[in-house]
Amino acid sequence: MEHEEQPEHEQQADRMEENADKLEQQSEQLGERIDDIEGDWERKEQDPAVPGAQPDPAEEEEPVAGVNADEELASEEGGP
């Protein structure tokens, strides 16, 4: 059987699909790592033996844009 080479555009499409698969896998791994780190931080916040992990009760937490945003407020303001 003779092996025919794929046209250039098909080869490029194959490479792009492989890259997309790799990026999706890396994205999933990053998401899992973020979840692990958030869980670790939450455990440390609850442990009084971890210095600096507990928020200072005298200080108010400053909101960070996009983090734990109030969905109702965001929709009223036309946010994401």
N, CA, C and O atoms as CSV, one atom per row, in Angstrom:
chain,resi,resn,atom,element,x,y,z
A,1,MET,N,N,0.837,-1.187,0.000
A,1,MET,CA,C,0.000,0.000,0.000
A,1,MET,C,C,0.880,1.248,0.000
A,1,MET,O,O,1.866,1.338,0.731
A,2,GLU,N,N,0.508,2.167,-0.808
A,2,GLU,CA,C,1.283,3.390,-0.951
A,2,GLU,C,C,0.825,4.423,0.076
A,2,GLU,O,O,-0.376,4.580,0.296
A,3,HIS,N,N,1.767,5.131,0.709
A,3,HIS,CA,C,1.442,6.142,1.732
A,3,HIS,C,C,1.382,7.512,1.065
A,3,HIS,O,O,2.380,8.034,0.567
A,4,GLU,N,N,0.184,8.071,1.074
A,4,GLU,CA,C,0.034,9.407,0.511
A,4,GLU,C,C,0.175,10.429,1.623
A,4,GLU,O,O,-0.369,10.261,2.714
A,5,GLU,N,N,0.905,11.479,1.332
A,5,GLU,CA,C,1.081,12.545,2.312
A,5,GLU,C,C,-0.159,13.415,2.337
A,5,GLU,O,O,-0.766,13.691,1.302
A,6,GLN,N,N,-0.529,13.847,3.548
A,6,GLN,CA,C,-1.686,14.730,3.680
A,6,GLN,C,C,-1.342,16.103,3.113
A,6,GLN,O,O,-0.195,16.545,3.170
A,7,PRO,N,N,-2.350,16.762,2.570
A,7,PRO,CA,C,-2.107,18.136,2.132
A,7,PRO,C,C,-1.685,19.008,3.325
A,7,PRO,O,O,-2.002,18.696,4.473
A,8,GLU,N,N,-0.987,20.071,3.049
A,8,GLU,CA,C,-0.449,20.952,4.095
A,8,GLU,C,C,-1.538,21.446,5.045
A,8,GLU,O,O,-1.326,21.481,6.257
A,9,HIS,N,N,-2.698,21.826,4.514
A,9,HIS,CA,C,-3.749,22.354,5.386
A,9,HIS,C,C,-4.268,21.289,6.356
A,9,HIS,O,O,-4.653,21.617,7.479
A,10,GLU,N,N,-4.283,20.014,5.935
A,10,GLU,CA,C,-4.712,18.933,6.830
A,10,GLU,C,C,-3.659,18.679,7.913
A,10,GLU,O,O,-3.994,18.422,9.069
A,11,GLN,N,N,-2.391,18.753,7.525
A,11,GLN,CA,C,-1.310,18.595,8.506
A,11,GLN,C,C,-1.380,19.710,9.543
A,11,GLN,O,O,-1.224,19.473,10.740
A,12,GLN,N,N,-1.617,20.923,9.064
A,12,GLN,CA,C,-1.719,22.064,9.971
A,12,GLN,C,C,-2.930,21.900,10.888
A,12,GLN,O,O,-2.844,22.203,12.078
A,13,ALA,N,N,-4.044,21.429,10.358
A,13,ALA,CA,C,-5.249,21.206,11.167
A,13,ALA,C,C,-4.973,20.154,12.243
A,13,ALA,O,O,-5.411,20.302,13.383
A,14,ASP,N,N,-4.249,19.098,11.883
A,14,ASP,CA,C,-3.898,18.057,12.853
A,14,ASP,C,C,-3.028,18.627,13.975
A,14,ASP,O,O,-3.246,18.335,15.151
A,15,ARG,N,N,-2.043,19.442,13.598
A,15,ARG,CA,C,-1.168,20.053,14.612
A,15,ARG,C,C,-1.968,20.970,15.535
A,15,ARG,O,O,-1.746,20.992,16.745
A,16,MET,N,N,-2.893,21.720,14.958
A,16,MET,CA,C,-3.707,22.633,15.759
A,16,MET,C,C,-4.609,21.858,16.721
A,16,MET,O,O,-4.806,22.280,17.861
A,17,GLU,N,N,-5.156,20.732,16.272
A,17,GLU,CA,C,-5.984,19.898,17.145
A,17,GLU,C,C,-5.147,19.329,18.291
A,17,GLU,O,O,-5.606,19.293,19.433
A,18,GLU,N,N,-3.925,18.885,17.996
A,18,GLU,CA,C,-3.032,18.369,19.035
A,18,GLU,C,C,-2.715,19.463,20.050
A,18,GLU,O,O,-2.723,19.219,21.256
A,19,ASN,N,N,-2.435,20.674,19.553
A,19,ASN,CA,C,-2.154,21.800,20.448
A,19,ASN,C,C,-3.365,22.130,21.312
A,19,ASN,O,O,-3.220,22.412,22.501
A,20,ALA,N,N,-4.547,22.098,20.727
A,20,ALA,CA,C,-5.775,22.384,21.473
A,20,ALA,C,C,-5.978,21.342,22.574
A,20,ALA,O,O,-6.371,21.682,23.690
A,21,ASP,N,N,-5.710,20.074,22.255
A,21,ASP,CA,C,-5.839,19.011,23.261
A,21,ASP,C,C,-4.859,19.218,24.408
A,21,ASP,O,O,-5.214,19.055,25.575
A,22,LYS,N,N,-3.617,19.581,24.066
A,22,LYS,CA,C,-2.610,19.826,25.101
A,22,LYS,C,C,-3.013,21.008,25.985
A,22,LYS,O,O,-2.878,20.951,27.207
A,23,LEU,N,N,-3.509,22.079,25.355
A,23,LEU,CA,C,-3.924,23.253,26.125
A,23,LEU,C,C,-5.100,22.926,27.042
A,23,LEU,O,O,-5.156,23.409,28.173
A,24,GLU,N,N,-6.030,22.119,26.566
A,24,GLU,CA,C,-7.177,21.727,27.390
A,24,GLU,C,C,-6.713,20.916,28.599
A,24,GLU,O,O,-7.188,21.124,29.715
A,25,GLN,N,N,-5.787,19.998,28.369
A,25,GLN,CA,C,-5.257,19.181,29.461
A,25,GLN,C,C,-4.521,20.057,30.474
A,25,GLN,O,O,-4.692,19.885,31.681
A,26,GLN,N,N,-3.714,20.985,29.996
A,26,GLN,CA,C,-2.987,21.879,30.897
A,26,GLN,C,C,-3.946,22.759,31.680
A,26,GLN,O,O,-3.711,23.038,32.856
A,27,SER,N,N,-5.016,23.198,31.046
A,27,SER,CA,C,-6.017,24.021,31.710
A,27,SER,C,C,-6.688,23.241,32.838
A,27,SER,O,O,-6.896,23.774,33.928
A,28,GLU,N,N,-7.025,21.980,32.575
A,28,GLU,CA,C,-7.642,21.137,33.597
A,28,GLU,C,C,-6.679,20.915,34.765
A,28,GLU,O,O,-7.084,20.972,35.926
A,29,GLN,N,N,-5.406,20.663,34.455
A,29,GLN,CA,C,-4.415,20.454,35.509
A,29,GLN,C,C,-4.246,21.718,36.346
A,29,GLN,O,O,-4.124,21.641,37.568
A,30,LEU,N,N,-4.238,22.871,35.700
A,30,LEU,CA,C,-4.110,24.132,36.421
A,30,LEU,C,C,-5.317,24.356,37.327
A,30,LEU,O,O,-5.167,24.785,38.471
A,31,GLY,N,N,-6.514,24.065,36.817
A,31,GLY,CA,C,-7.721,24.194,37.620
A,31,GLY,C,C,-7.673,23.312,38.860
A,31,GLY,O,O,-8.058,23.739,39.948
A,32,GLU,N,N,-7.198,22.077,38.691
A,32,GLU,CA,C,-7.070,21.166,39.829
A,32,GLU,C,C,-6.054,21.702,40.830
A,32,GLU,O,O,-6.269,21.624,42.040
A,33,ARG,N,N,-4.960,22.238,40.334
A,33,ARG,CA,C,-3.921,22.780,41.224
A,33,ARG,C,C,-4.456,23.983,42.010
A,33,ARG,O,O,-4.181,24.125,43.202
A,34,ILE,N,N,-5.215,24.838,41.336
A,34,ILE,CA,C,-5.806,25.993,42.000
A,34,ILE,C,C,-6.755,25.528,43.100
A,34,ILE,O,O,-6.734,26.069,44.205
A,35,ASP,N,N,-7.591,24.524,42.803
A,35,ASP,CA,C,-8.514,23.995,43.808
A,35,ASP,C,C,-7.751,23.451,45.014
A,35,ASP,O,O,-8.144,23.678,46.158
A,36,ASP,N,N,-6.657,22.730,44.752
A,36,ASP,CA,C,-5.845,22.182,45.845
A,36,ASP,C,C,-5.259,23.295,46.708
A,36,ASP,O,O,-5.272,23.209,47.936
A,37,ILE,N,N,-4.751,24.329,46.069
A,37,ILE,CA,C,-4.126,25.435,46.797
A,37,ILE,C,C,-5.168,26.201,47.609
A,37,ILE,O,O,-4.907,26.586,48.748
A,38,GLU,N,N,-6.348,26.422,47.026
A,38,GLU,CA,C,-7.414,27.108,47.764
A,38,GLU,C,C,-7.822,26.302,48.989
A,38,GLU,O,O,-8.010,26.862,50.069
A,39,GLY,N,N,-7.958,24.994,48.828
A,39,GLY,CA,C,-8.311,24.131,49.960
A,39,GLY,C,C,-7.249,24.167,51.042
A,39,GLY,O,O,-7.563,24.216,52.231
A,40,ASP,N,N,-5.981,24.142,50.622
A,40,ASP,CA,C,-4.875,24.204,51.576
A,40,ASP,C,C,-4.913,25.522,52.346
A,40,ASP,O,O,-4.724,25.535,53.562
A,41,TRP,N,N,-5.154,26.620,51.650
A,41,TRP,CA,C,-5.203,27.931,52.307
A,41,TRP,C,C,-6.372,27.998,53.289
A,41,TRP,O,O,-6.229,28.522,54.393
A,42,GLU,N,N,-7.526,27.468,52.887
A,42,GLU,CA,C,-8.687,27.485,53.780
A,42,GLU,C,C,-8.404,26.686,55.045
A,42,GLU,O,O,-8.813,27.093,56.132
A,43,ARG,N,N,-7.709,25.553,54.924
A,43,ARG,CA,C,-7.332,24.772,56.115
A,43,ARG,C,C,-6.369,25.566,56.998
A,43,ARG,O,O,-6.480,25.543,58.224
A,44,LYS,N,N,-5.433,26.261,56.374
A,44,LYS,CA,C,-4.473,27.050,57.150
A,44,LYS,C,C,-5.155,28.209,57.863
A,44,LYS,O,O,-4.773,28.562,58.979
A,45,GLU,N,N,-6.160,28.804,57.228
A,45,GLU,CA,C,-6.884,29.902,57.879
A,45,GLU,C,C,-7.592,29.422,59.147
A,45,GLU,O,O,-7.764,30.196,60.089
A,46,GLN,N,N,-7.998,28.168,59.177
A,46,GLN,CA,C,-8.703,27.616,60.334
A,46,GLN,C,C,-7.753,27.130,61.428
A,46,GLN,O,O,-8.186,26.840,62.543
A,47,ASP,N,N,-6.460,27.043,61.112
A,47,ASP,CA,C,-5.475,26.514,62.063
A,47,ASP,C,C,-4.759,27.656,62.771
A,47,ASP,O,O,-3.977,28.373,62.148
A,48,PRO,N,N,-5.013,27.835,64.060
A,48,PRO,CA,C,-4.365,28.926,64.787
A,48,PRO,C,C,-2.844,28.753,64.907
A,48,PRO,O,O,-2.143,29.699,65.269
A,49,ALA,N,N,-2.338,27.569,64.610
A,49,ALA,CA,C,-0.899,27.329,64.688
A,49,ALA,C,C,-0.157,27.882,63.467
A,49,ALA,O,O,1.074,27.906,63.453
A,50,VAL,N,N,-0.896,28.327,62.442
A,50,VAL,CA,C,-0.256,28.860,61.233
A,50,VAL,C,C,-0.241,30.382,61.344
A,50,VAL,O,O,-1.274,31.030,61.171
A,51,PRO,N,N,0.930,30.952,61.632
A,51,PRO,CA,C,0.996,32.410,61.795
A,51,PRO,C,C,0.714,33.141,60.490
A,51,PRO,O,O,1.212,32.769,59.427
A,52,GLY,N,N,-0.090,34.179,60.595
A,52,GLY,CA,C,-0.375,35.026,59.448
A,52,GLY,C,C,-1.500,34.540,58.559
A,52,GLY,O,O,-1.905,35.250,57.639
A,53,ALA,N,N,-2.014,33.350,58.811
A,53,ALA,CA,C,-3.074,32.825,57.947
A,53,ALA,C,C,-4.452,33.351,58.346
A,53,ALA,O,O,-5.347,33.454,57.507
A,54,GLN,N,N,-4.619,33.682,59.621
A,54,GLN,CA,C,-5.915,34.184,60.065
A,54,GLN,C,C,-5.989,35.680,59.769
A,54,GLN,O,O,-5.036,36.420,60.009
A,55,PRO,N,N,-7.125,36.108,59.248
A,55,PRO,CA,C,-7.272,37.535,58.979
A,55,PRO,C,C,-7.297,38.325,60.276
A,55,PRO,O,O,-7.822,37.861,61.288
A,56,ASP,N,N,-6.731,39.514,60.237
A,56,ASP,CA,C,-6.721,40.400,61.403
A,56,ASP,C,C,-8.142,40.925,61.598
A,56,ASP,O,O,-8.682,41.577,60.705
A,57,PRO,N,N,-8.758,40.652,62.758
A,57,PRO,CA,C,-10.145,41.085,62.955
A,57,PRO,C,C,-10.297,42.607,62.951
A,57,PRO,O,O,-11.397,43.106,62.714
A,58,ALA,N,N,-9.232,43.349,63.206
A,58,ALA,CA,C,-9.303,44.811,63.227
A,58,ALA,C,C,-9.343,45.398,61.812
A,58,ALA,O,O,-9.770,46.536,61.620
A,59,GLU,N,N,-8.902,44.625,60.838
A,59,GLU,CA,C,-8.871,45.110,59.465
A,59,GLU,C,C,-10.057,44.562,58.695
A,59,GLU,O,O,-10.428,43.398,58.845
A,60,GLU,N,N,-10.650,45.419,57.862
A,60,GLU,CA,C,-11.715,44.965,56.988
A,60,GLU,C,C,-11.084,44.402,55.724
A,60,GLU,O,O,-10.068,44.904,55.242
A,61,GLU,N,N,-11.697,43.356,55.196
A,61,GLU,CA,C,-11.200,42.796,53.946
A,61,GLU,C,C,-11.580,43.715,52.808
A,61,GLU,O,O,-12.730,44.139,52.692
A,62,GLU,N,N,-10.596,44.023,51.963
A,62,GLU,CA,C,-10.867,44.837,50.784
A,62,GLU,C,C,-11.296,43.910,49.659
A,62,GLU,O,O,-10.643,42.897,49.409
A,63,PRO,N,N,-12.381,44.244,48.982
A,63,PRO,CA,C,-12.823,43.371,47.889
A,63,PRO,C,C,-11.830,43.393,46.729
A,63,PRO,O,O,-11.228,44.421,46.417
A,64,VAL,N,N,-11.682,42.241,46.112
A,64,VAL,CA,C,-10.824,42.116,44.944
A,64,VAL,C,C,-11.740,41.907,43.745
A,64,VAL,O,O,-12.599,41.026,43.755
A,65,ALA,N,N,-11.552,42.712,42.729
A,65,ALA,CA,C,-12.419,42.649,41.550
A,65,ALA,C,C,-12.448,41.244,40.969
A,65,ALA,O,O,-11.406,40.648,40.697
A,66,GLY,N,N,-13.663,40.723,40.783
A,66,GLY,CA,C,-13.820,39.411,40.158
A,66,GLY,C,C,-13.688,38.236,41.095
A,66,GLY,O,O,-13.935,37.103,40.680
A,67,VAL,N,N,-13.308,38.452,42.349
A,67,VAL,CA,C,-13.150,37.366,43.292
A,67,VAL,C,C,-14.312,37.410,44.269
A,67,VAL,O,O,-14.531,38.411,44.951
A,68,ASN,N,N,-15.054,36.308,44.328
A,68,ASN,CA,C,-16.230,36.208,45.198
A,68,ASN,C,C,-17.176,37.382,44.982
A,68,ASN,O,O,-17.757,37.909,45.931
A,69,ALA,N,N,-17.324,37.783,43.729
A,69,ALA,CA,C,-18.202,38.909,43.411
A,69,ALA,C,C,-19.647,38.529,43.669
A,69,ALA,O,O,-20.052,37.389,43.444
A,70,ASP,N,N,-20.408,39.482,44.136
A,70,ASP,CA,C,-21.829,39.280,44.361
A,70,ASP,C,C,-22.495,39.256,42.994
A,70,ASP,O,O,-22.539,40.274,42.304
A,71,GLU,N,N,-23.022,38.082,42.595
A,71,GLU,CA,C,-23.593,37.936,41.254
A,71,GLU,C,C,-24.756,38.894,41.031
A,71,GLU,O,O,-24.916,39.440,39.940
A,72,GLU,N,N,-25.566,39.096,42.064
A,72,GLU,CA,C,-26.710,39.984,41.924
A,72,GLU,C,C,-26.240,41.409,41.667
A,72,GLU,O,O,-26.788,42.105,40.812
A,73,LEU,N,N,-25.226,41.841,42.407
A,73,LEU,CA,C,-24.664,43.178,42.240
A,73,LEU,C,C,-24.043,43.318,40.857
A,73,LEU,O,O,-24.214,44.345,40.199
A,74,ALA,N,N,-23.328,42.298,40.418
A,74,ALA,CA,C,-22.673,42.342,39.117
A,74,ALA,C,C,-23.705,42.465,37.995
A,74,ALA,O,O,-23.482,43.183,37.021
A,75,SER,N,N,-24.841,41.760,38.132
A,75,SER,CA,C,-25.837,41.846,37.078
A,75,SER,C,C,-26.511,43.215,37.068
A,75,SER,O,O,-26.884,43.715,36.007
A,76,GLU,N,N,-26.668,43.826,38.250
A,76,GLU,CA,C,-27.235,45.163,38.313
A,76,GLU,C,C,-26.316,46.197,37.689
A,76,GLU,O,O,-26.769,47.166,37.080
A,77,GLU,N,N,-25.015,45.976,37.852
A,77,GLU,CA,C,-24.034,46.918,37.321
A,77,GLU,C,C,-23.685,46.609,35.866
A,77,GLU,O,O,-22.937,47.351,35.229
A,78,GLY,N,N,-24.229,45.514,35.349
A,78,GLY,CA,C,-23.935,45.138,33.973
A,78,GLY,C,C,-22.601,44.453,33.836
A,78,GLY,O,O,-22.005,44.463,32.759
A,79,GLY,N,N,-22.118,43.856,34.916
A,79,GLY,CA,C,-20.832,43.162,34.888
A,79,GLY,C,C,-20.966,41.780,34.297
A,79,GLY,O,O,-22.034,41.402,33.816
A,80,PRO,N,N,-19.880,41.022,34.330
A,80,PRO,CA,C,-19.866,39.685,33.714
A,80,PRO,C,C,-20.787,38.706,34.348
A,80,PRO,O,O,-20.858,37.556,33.915
